[in-house]
Structure formats: C-alpha cells, structure tokens
Amino acid sequence: MSAKITTVPEDALLTFTPTITGGIDLKSLPSGRTPDDMYEFEVGQYDNAGNGVLTASVTVTAEDNDGNTRHEILQIVQYPYDLLFQFTPWDKYANKYPATGSNIESLYFYTQTARPWEYEGAYNYDNTPFSGFNPISNPSQPASEDVKTPFYFELDPNEGWSERQVIIKVTTNDVNIPWYEFSLLQLYTLPYINNVNPTEVDFGYENAQVIEKSVTFNSNSEWAVTGSGNDYSKVVSSIEDTSGGNNLNSLDDQPYTIRFKNTILSGTNIPGAETTVTASATIKTAAPTNQQDETVVTLKRKVPAYFEYKTVTPVENTLLNRAGATVSVTAETNNEWTLTSSQINGSAATMGASQWGSKIQTIAIKNNDSWQERDLTVSYYQKDGTPQNINYKQRCYYTESGSGQISGSLTGSGGTITVSVSGDFPANSVYVKATAGNNSSSPDIQSNASPTLSASTNGGSATLTIPQNTGSPRDIYFWYQDGASSTWHQIGYLNQATVYNYTVSADPASNSVIFDSSGATVYITVTGSRPAISVVAVEDGIEGARIDFAAATSGSERKGISISANPATMLNRPIQIRATGTDGKTTTFEYEQDISNFKLSTGRIVSKKFLYEETRTTLTWSRAMGIPTNYDNKDPYVPFIFFYTSAMGGPDANNRNYIPTMQTGCNIYSESTTDRGLWRLPTLPEAQEMARNIMFIPNLGLAGYWSSTEDANQAFNAFYVFGPNQQTYTNGKGGEMLARCVRTP
C-alpha cells in the first residue's frame, strides 16, 4: 500500500517507526525522501476473515536542517480480503474536471484478492441524487486478484456559479466492507465581460447635434453600465440598453451593444478656447457578487468656448456688510470671463480661458461710509458676452440697540454706569447720556460730558459718572443717540436713592387731635442726616406761620410752630403742617381746628350746638333755664322775674343774669374744662339776633329754641324763636323746645 505525507518542510529528513498491533504483517517500510512524498508500505497477505480488522500505526518523524522536529501518525488498517479502491491519480483533487464537462473519463480501481464490486450511484452532499454523472462501461467487476479495472463515465457541464462535488458510491458483498465512496470536483466558469469594442468613445468637436456611438461586448452574466466623472453630463446625455444578461447561466456567452448619445452644448467656437473633457462608463457583471468582472470605457469630446453660471455667495438680494463685503461667483466654463461691480473695491477680476471646470472668482466691495443703505450690482460675463447682473443692498452705518449695567438701584452717593451700543458706526457719531426723568430733552446729569463711542464695526461702550443725589430718590434714564437721525433712544433706567437719611415727626401726631379754635402749637422734630428743611403751617389752604431747620449730618432738633385762632363759626378748618427739604422730600401732617363761637352785640357768645343736639332732645323752659320745674306750672303762675328780682335785689327785664339753681339745661353745658356753669339761655333780643345771623351759627335752623324772656301778659308762657323761619312765638313753659346757650366770654 502507499501513503502521501503532507505539509512537511522540503528540507526535512523523514524516518518511519512502526508500532505493530492487531497482527498486521508489516513487511517493509519506506527509506529516504521521495520527490512526490509518496511512500510504499509492504503488508503481508491477510486472508483469515475470522480475525476481523487489523491495525498498525507508523510514526513519521520530520527533522529539518535547524534541528526542529515534528511527528505525524499514519494509521494502517487491513481488512479481511482487502478491497482497496483507489482513484487514479491517487490525489483525487489533483485532476479537477472543467466546467464544460467531459466526454469520456475513467477511474481505476486496484483490487488485491478483491471481492466483486458494483457501482451504486452518484450523490450530492445532502445525499440527493446527482444529475450529470453518467457511467459508460464497467459499472461492476467480479472478484479477482491484482486487477486494475477501468471505470468509464461522462460528466455534464456545470452551468452554476460555484464548484460542485459528486460523491460516487460503490458496493461489495463483503460484510466487512459493504460500500465505499469517493468524490470528484468540477469547476465553474467565472462571470466575464470581454471583446469590448471600442474601449474609447470620442464624440469629437460636435456640440450642436446628437451623435450616437456604440460599444459591443460579450458576457455570460447579468450586467449593468453606469457613467461617472465630474464632466460626465457634458459628454453623455443618455445611454441606451443600460443593463442586460438576465437569466443567463455561467456557460452562456452572448453579444451585446450599448449606445451612447452626446450632450448638446451651447457654446461659441473661439479658436484656442476649446477644451477636451472626459468621463467614463463602467460595464460590470452582477453575479456572483463576490467575483464580478468589469470593463471601463473612456468617453471624451472637445468642448467649444462655454460658460454656465452656477452659484453666487452670498445669494442675490442679501444685505451685504457695510465694510469688508465680498462676492464670489462660481461658473462652469473654459472661456475667459470677468467679475466686476458698480461698487468694486479695486479692479475687476478676470480669469483667462482654461480647461473646462468649475471656476470661482471673488471681488471686494467698497465700504459704505454713510448712514444710508445703498443698492449695488455685481456683473459677470464671458469674453464677448453680455453682462449679467446680480443685485444687492449694502448696509450703512447703523446703531441697533443699547444695553448696560442698568438694573436694580444706585446709592445716593452716585457711581459709574457702563452702557453699550451695538451697531457699526464711525468715531464721534454716537453719544450716550443720563437724565433724571423719562425725557431725552431733560438736562444731562452725568458728571462727564456726553461721551461719544469710538469707531466700531460691532458696537462700543462708554462709562457715565452719576453724581450724588442730594434730592429725593429719582429714576435715572440712560440714552444713546442714533447717528443717522440724531434721535435719542432709551436704553433703560434705574432708581437712585438720596444721599440723606432722615425723619420728620410732629407732636401732637398727625390726625390725633382737633385744635381749639383759639389756636395751638405743633412741635416738629427732625432727626438724622438731612438737608435744610422749611416748615409752614397751612390754615384752610393759606400759609401761615413758618419755621426753618438748618442742614445737619446727624442728631435731632425740635421747634414749635403756632396755629392761629380760627375765625370761622360754621365749619372746622383743615390745618396742614408741611416740612419740605431742599432735597425735594415733603412730609405732611394733617389736623383739624374747631370753629369759634358767634358773638352777639350784647357781648355774649353763642354755644356751638344745641343742648343734646346729637339726639335732638327737647326740654321744658325751666329745665333749659336750670331752675326749679315748678316755674313751669306754678298756680297761679308767678313770673320767674319776680323770683329773680327778689333774689338779685332788683328787676332785670331780660333775665340776663339770673342765677340757675338746678343742674339741668344750660347750667351743665360746657365746651371746655373751665366754662361749665357759665352758660345761660339767651334773652329774647339775643335769640332774635341769633336768628338774624343764622348763616354764621351752625344748625340754628333745626327747630324752635327757647329764650329766657317770659310773656309779661301771660306768666305761664315764655318766648321762643322758630329756627326754620326765624319768627318769634310764645309757648307754655311746660312745653318742650330745643335750647341754645350763651355766655359771657
């Protein structure tokens, strides 16, 4: 028998060491190194079927020139009536069968004391029948010894896109070796594109009419063609038959034709301005995807003088920057062309004729050093062409908005505030300022003169110094001036406290008392850091007494201010005490002053109200007089004048100085703490005088009121005056009337 040793270094020396087991008669071993690494082993005949399968192993040691060794174990198996099937040549993959198939091929089986064998069939790996392997002769062989038996077959073409293996199975009637199988390998055809003609398509100089060019080729696969290249659209407008080869097998070979049409270009035939542009078309197979074939066809043409506007940056109608603006135009051209502007900064940009391609030219725009936007045009044109305009507006000097550290409040001692103005403007054109009031025409209050901002293309700032505030707290407004129209724009405002910190108080406190009609004194106290303060008493809207406090940095001072007597008899008058500092702060205290009593011609004064005026309580004549009530109904009636006469030692017809003896009526009326017991009813002439002055005596017209004068003809009557009409009447003393009192001041 023979064996092939694989993967052994070429320079290695081989030695064979047997290990005999199972009774194999190993008669001889190989010696030396053979060129093809095929080695023969001689095994003795084994014909005792009862002993079963015999085995032996041989260790192959390979040692190279560097002293490195490696070992490989060969297993030798011997069957009873050994049937050894061998495919010739021994390496069954050395002779791969072509994809196109084979007409007559042969296999050889070597048998030694062999049993009869028989071809069973051909199979795929999944054990399904293989179609395409066709035995021709000797599908079986009777038992023989040392026979080399040929086995002929045909192999059909492989139309697929991958290698294929056929497993051939033979059987024997030997119970130890009932069957044996070996495999054959058949190649496949790769997809291809070949016989391409031509490989370069030249459309020449024609640009006004359609030209069709064809390319032919052969392929055994599905295919597609695609165009590429930056200038592809300038060369080819369309391709007919861009794909084909559907449903082909790998052994099909078909001819194809692709037709290219050129692109119509508008251009001017200017000598020397034409250029050659190229593109490509790739024809590529589609199956299998990991082993594709492709061929590239070159496409070219000559292009006349040509110009195609593409883009402009910035886009048309953009508002350009006032300063540093540029405009760039991109064109597809091979001709000389120019870019210029009505407001170009420098010279026009011109690019000479060159190879066709995407070209860019850029020009600078003049600065717009005015406060008015302006229109401008950018023009481009090819040599001998008509200018084409692109329109823009260009920004001018401008101010956009103001900002700054304008929030919260500022101390009364002042400080600095930085304000900023955004925009683009020259020097000495934009001013900032601060005013005490929401009116830009108010006087500036900053210590430094209205500062201007430096020239700037992205805004600027300035610092305003705010002085101390010796007045009341105030809002400070900040402004910037628009250089275009000289208009002032408000930035914002903040509140500045006053530098002073003081209080003004009054004794008595505001609204706490009603002053007596005769006058009063109010004491004013100022405390803390303060300016000069002036205090004035305002009596019924008319300024009266005045006192002044000097400015001081600390401490307190107290002064009194007088309130004059109130001459009014009808209504209380309002009193205000106003304390006003030179800082503009005013503190006001509100009071009320009582009315004065109306004075009669007899010298007596009239009470300011009726007895029990609030409840409209009426009294009999004697109770109003403050004398015993028996004088109301004494029978026979005795005039009180007689009582008065005997008591006083002399007659008094008007009863002005009668002596009350009861704690009733006018005898208990009072308007102060010292006048109780001094009040009396008025005599009739006094009551009538009161009626004549009803406009000066409060509430006198409410109802009738008693006089102290009795009716001389009817001693049980006394006179009264009816307030609503000021008429005089008599009434029984036991009747009830209101009472209004009088007294000597």
Number of C-alpha atoms within 10 A of each C-alpha: 9 10 13 12 13 10 6 17 12 11 12 18 16 22 17 18 12 16 12 15 11 13 13 20 17 16 9 12 15 15 11 9 15 10 6 9 14 14 16 13 14 13 15 12 15 19 13 10 13 7 12 13 16 17 16 18 16 17 16 18 17 20 18 15 10 8 8 9 13 13 14 14 13 16 12 17 13 21 19 21 19 21 24 17 18 16 17 15 11 14 10 14 13 11 13 11 21 17 24 17 18 14 12 12 14 16 16 17 20 19 22 18 19 22 20 16 23 16 19 16 18 23 19 15 12 7 9 9 14 17 12 14 21 16 18 14 11 13 16 16 18 11 15 14 13 11 15 14 16 16 19 17 17 16 21 16 18 22 18 17 19 14 15 16 16 21 18 18 16 18 18 22 12 16 9 15 16 11 16 16 15 14 16 17 17 21 20 20 19 18 26 23 20 15 12 19 14 13 15 15 20 14 22 13 15 16 22 12 10 15 16 13 15 14 16 15 18 18 25 24 29 20 22 16 20 13 19 13 14 12 17 19 15 20 27 25 13 15 18 13 13 16 17 17 20 11 10 17 18 24 20 15 17 12 14 15 15 16 15 23 18 27 21 17 17 14 17 16 14 12 8 11 19 22 20 15 19 19 20 21 22 15 22 22 25 21 20 16 9 7 12 16 20 17 17 16 20 16 24 23 22 17 27 25 25 24 23 15 16 12 14 17 12 15 14 17 14 13 18 24 18 23 18 12 18 16 21 16 21 16 19 16 24 26 25 18 21 18 24 25 23 12 16 20 16 12 11 16 16 17 16 12 19 16 14 22 15 15 16 15 19 17 20 20 24 18 19 20 14 15 18 12 17 15 14 18 17 23 17 22 19 24 18 9 11 10 15 13 15 17 15 18 17 22 23 23 24 22 20 10 15 22 17 16 13 18 10 9 14 23 16 22 15 17 14 14 17 14 22 19 26 17 17 21 28 17 11 12 16 24 22 28 27 27 20 19 16 16 13 20 9 12 12 19 18 22 13 13 13 17 17 19 21 17 15 15 16 11 19 19 20 18 19 22 17 23 16 17 19 17 18 18 19 17 17 21 23 29 24 28 21 22 18 16 8 12 12 19 15 20 20 18 21 16 18 24 21 20 19 20 14 15 13 20 17 19 14 15 14 17 12 11 12 15 23 18 21 14 13 15 14 18 14 22 15 21 17 17 16 25 23 13 22 16 22 20 23 18 21 15 11 11 14 15 15 16 15 15 19 11 14 18 13 13 11 15 14 14 15 16 19 16 23 17 17 21 16 17 20 18 15 19 20 16 23 21 25 19 24 19 21 15 18 13 14 15 15 16 20 15 19 20 25 22 21 22 23 21 19 17 10 10 12 19 20 27 24 21 17 23 22 15 14 8 8 14 13 22 22 19 32 24 24 31 29 23 21 14 17 12 20 24 16 12 9 8 14 16 21 20 22 14 15 19 15 11 12 14 9 11 14 14 14 17 21 16 11 21 17 22 11 17 16 18 28 28 24 17 21 16 11 8 6 8 15 13 18 17 27 31 28 30 22 21 15 22 29 20 16 24 22 13 14 17 13 17 23 18 16 22 17 14 17 23 27 32 30 26 24 26 17 12 8 13 20 23 23 24 22 28 23 22 21 14 11 21 13 18 14 17 17 18 24 19 14 19 23 24 31 28 28 25 20 14 12
